[in-house]
């Protein structure tokens, strides 16, 4: 989780997929300065080749341990 969706969240999640991790991103736990950046990160994680296949977007309240 992070507070810079278009920086830390996007690049950390992407790098983790390149290292063959399955990544779960609670998209409502990340934020940025504007709505466009928030939506762009969700779009990129859901559709980027090599990233989308190993990334699950979810909400914080849907994660159970």
C-alpha angles and dihedrals in degrees: 000000000000146000098239105066095175092050122023099022097044097045097039092050092044094049091049090056091049087055088054098254120141105235129208114195119190093209094196089060093065127070141176141185094278142020093245092063091049092052094043091055092051090048093049095047091047097046112024115116111251092013106059095058092061100035128089118192115207143147127262095245092055095061113098126184 
